[in-house]
Amino acid sequence: MSLLFRLAVYLPVLLLIAIVVVGQHHTTASETVRAAVARTVRWAIWSAVLVLLMTMADVFVIGW
């Protein structure tokens, strides 16, 4: 339940941040939303990769 709650908070916040970032470069709302969704997916994948790498480092250093 905790992971679902964190994802439910993290992804919309990530989308809102992406809207602000890409909104400075696009003129129409549809272009902005399309670019923000693409950037959100890219950031979410990077976040998952980083969490996986940190978990692997944790297992390597501390152990299971």
N, C-alpha and C positions, 0 to 999 in steps of 0.2 A: 504494500500500500504506500509506503514511503517513497519508493522509486517512481510510482505512477504520479504521485503528487508533485514530486520534484520535476518530472518531465512536463506535467500539466502547467507548471509555473514557468519553467525554463524556456520552452519552445515559443510561447506567445511573447515573452519578453525579448527573446532573440529576434523574432519577427519585427517587433516594434523598433528595436535598435536598427535592424536592417532597413526598415522603411525610412528612418531618419538619415541613414548613411547614403542610400541610393537616391533619396528624394532630392538631393542636391544636384544630381546629374541628369535627371529626367524631367520632361515637361508635363506629360500627361499622367493621370492617376493609374491608368492601366499599365503603362510602361513601368511606373514606379513599383506597383504591386508585383508584377511579373519578375522584375529584377530582385525585389526584396525576397520573394519566395525562393528564387534560385540561390540567393546568397545565404538565406536561412538554412536551406538544405546543405549547402557546402559547409557552413559553420557547424551545423549539427554533426556532420560526418567527421570533421576535424575534432570536435569535442569528444566524440566516441573513440576516435583513434587515440587521442591523448589520455583519456581515462583508461583505455586498455593498456597502453604503454606504462602508465603509472602503476596499474595493478600488477603487471608483469614484473616491474622493478621491485614492487613491494614483496611479491612472492619470491623473487630471486634473493633479495637482501634479508628479509625476515623469515621467510618460509611459509608454508601453508599452515 
